[in-house]
Amino acid sequence: MFEPPVQRLIDELARLPGVGRKSAQRLAFHLLHVEEADAERLGRAIIDLRRQIQLCTRCFNISGEEVCSICRDNRRDPTLLCVVERAQDIAVLERTQEFQGLYHVLGGAISPIEGVGPDQLRIKELMHRVESDDVSEVIVATNPTVEGDTTALYLARLLKPFEVKASRLASGLPVGGDLDYADEITLGRALTGRQEM
């Protein structure tokens, strides 16, 4: 439909998560009209990302070095371990400034429909860390989805033999939310996870 270089860019942009064909087309035409230096800067940033970023050898977070800055930070509590599905989940938790322990990135969640079983996740590495790093608590911060809950239950069973506290993030109503707009599952979890006042 468009000239081959434009169509190739649209096709590549449309492969990105959350970017449909129309959005890809708008982005491509925007990039067509930006200064050449801006387009080159974007291209270099993508290439640098691929060349310079690796996974932390300890927690599997993204890092510019062999061990990420969180794992290297000796002010953090090494006895607390927060398990997340993806590296980007760490940034969300870090913004709260509430957690001062270390992390472990599983690389996804158990999902038989998508062909993801425990062996495709970094669960063995997690168990090794719990066993060898003197961990006292593992906080499972998987998403509150069927796959995240399945993964959390699976991890809880594996952690039982270790004398370690296993906990799950609370879920329920958002602050400032209205009961009228909450679904039954969210309300049910809020009731189950209620706290004494």
C-alpha positions in Angstrom: 0.0 0.0 0.0 2.8 2.4 1.0 6.3 2.7 -0.3 8.3 -0.3 0.9 10.4 1.5 3.6 7.2 3.0 5.1 5.3 -0.3 4.9 8.2 -2.1 6.6 8.3 0.4 9.4 4.5 0.1 9.9 4.7 -3.7 9.9 7.5 -3.6 12.5 5.7 -1.1 14.7 2.5 -3.1 14.5 4.4 -6.1 16.0 4.9 -4.1 19.3 2.5 -4.9 22.1 -0.5 -2.6 22.3 0.2 -1.0 18.9 -2.4 -1.7 16.3 -2.1 -1.1 12.6 -3.6 2.4 12.7 -1.3 3.5 15.6 1.7 2.0 13.8 0.8 4.0 10.7 0.5 7.2 12.7 3.9 6.5 14.4 5.5 5.8 11.0 4.3 9.0 9.4 5.3 10.9 12.5 8.8 9.5 12.3 8.9 10.3 8.6 8.5 14.0 9.4 10.8 14.3 12.4 14.3 15.7 12.1 16.8 13.1 10.9 18.9 13.5 14.1 15.7 12.6 16.2 15.1 9.5 14.1 18.8 8.5 14.4 18.7 9.1 18.2 15.6 6.7 18.4 17.3 4.1 16.3 20.5 4.3 18.4 18.5 4.0 21.6 16.9 0.8 20.4 20.2 -0.7 19.3 21.9 0.4 22.5 19.1 -1.3 24.5 19.7 -4.6 22.7 23.5 -4.4 23.0 24.0 -3.0 26.5 21.2 -4.5 28.6 21.3 -8.0 30.0 19.6 -10.0 32.8 21.0 -9.8 36.3 22.7 -13.2 37.0 21.2 -13.2 40.5 17.6 -11.9 40.2 17.0 -11.8 36.4 16.1 -8.1 36.5 17.3 -6.0 33.5 20.7 -4.6 34.1 23.6 -2.8 32.4 26.0 -5.0 34.4 26.3 -8.7 35.4 24.5 -7.9 38.8 21.8 -5.2 38.9 21.9 -2.1 41.1 19.2 -3.5 43.4 21.2 -6.7 44.1 24.4 -4.7 44.6 22.7 -2.3 47.1 24.0 -3.4 50.5 21.3 -1.3 52.3 18.6 -3.7 51.1 17.4 -6.5 53.3 18.7 -9.8 51.8 16.3 -11.9 53.9 13.2 -10.5 52.1 12.6 -11.7 48.6 9.8 -10.4 46.4 8.9 -12.7 43.4 7.5 -10.9 40.3 6.5 -12.2 36.9 8.4 -9.6 34.8 11.3 -7.2 35.2 9.0 -4.2 34.6 7.0 -5.2 37.7 10.0 -4.3 39.9 9.8 -0.6 38.8 6.1 -0.5 39.8 6.9 -1.9 43.3 10.0 0.4 43.7 7.8 3.5 43.1 5.9 2.7 46.3 9.2 3.0 48.3 7.8 0.5 50.7 9.9 -2.6 49.9 13.5 -2.7 50.8 14.3 -6.3 50.1 15.5 -8.1 47.0 13.6 -9.4 43.9 13.4 -12.5 41.8 11.9 -12.3 38.3 10.2 -15.5 37.2 9.9 -14.6 33.5 6.2 -15.1 33.4 3.5 -17.1 35.0 2.3 -20.7 34.7 -0.2 -20.9 31.8 -0.9 -24.3 30.3 -3.0 -22.8 27.6 0.1 -20.8 26.4 2.4 -23.8 26.9 4.1 -22.2 29.9 4.8 -24.7 32.7 7.0 -24.4 35.8 10.1 -25.6 33.8 9.8 -22.5 31.5 10.1 -20.2 34.5 13.0 -19.4 36.9 11.5 -21.4 39.7 14.6 -23.7 40.2 16.7 -20.6 40.6 14.3 -19.1 43.1 14.4 -22.3 45.2 18.2 -22.3 45.1 18.2 -18.7 46.4 15.8 -19.5 49.2 17.9 -22.5 50.2 21.3 -20.8 50.0 20.7 -17.1 50.7 19.2 -17.2 54.3 15.8 -15.9 53.1 13.2 -15.5 55.9 10.2 -14.3 53.8 9.2 -14.7 50.2 6.5 -12.3 49.0 4.8 -13.6 45.9 3.8 -10.5 43.8 2.4 -12.3 40.8 -0.5 -10.6 39.0 -4.0 -11.2 40.4 -5.0 -13.3 37.4 -5.8 -17.0 37.0 -2.2 -17.6 35.8 -0.7 -15.4 38.6 -2.8 -17.2 41.3 -1.8 -20.6 39.9 1.8 -19.6 40.0 1.5 -18.3 43.6 -0.2 -21.5 44.8 2.5 -23.6 43.1 5.3 -21.5 44.7 3.6 -21.7 48.1 3.6 -25.5 47.9 7.3 -25.6 46.9 8.2 -23.2 49.7 6.5 -25.3 52.5 9.5 -27.5 53.2 11.8 -24.5 53.7 11.3 -22.7 57.0 10.4 -19.5 55.3 7.3 -17.3 55.5 5.5 -17.2 52.2 3.1 -14.3 51.7 1.0 -12.9 48.8 0.2 -9.3 48.0 -3.2 -8.3 49.3 -5.8 -7.5 46.7 -9.1 -5.7 46.9 -10.6 -2.2 46.4 -8.4 0.6 45.2 -8.0 3.7 47.3 -10.7 6.2 46.4 -12.7 3.6 44.6 -16.5 3.2 44.7 -18.2 0.0 45.7 -20.7 0.5 42.8 -17.9 0.0 40.3 -16.1 -3.0 41.9 -16.6 -6.5 40.4 -17.6 -9.5 42.5 -14.1 -11.0 42.5 -12.5 -7.8 43.7 -15.2 -7.4 46.4 -14.8 -11.0 47.4 -11.0 -10.6 47.8 -11.5 -7.4 49.7 -13.8 -9.2 52.1 -11.4 -12.2 52.5 -8.4 -10.0 53.0 -10.1 -7.6 55.4 -8.0 -6.3 58.3 -9.0 -5.4 61.9 -9.4 -1.7 62.6 
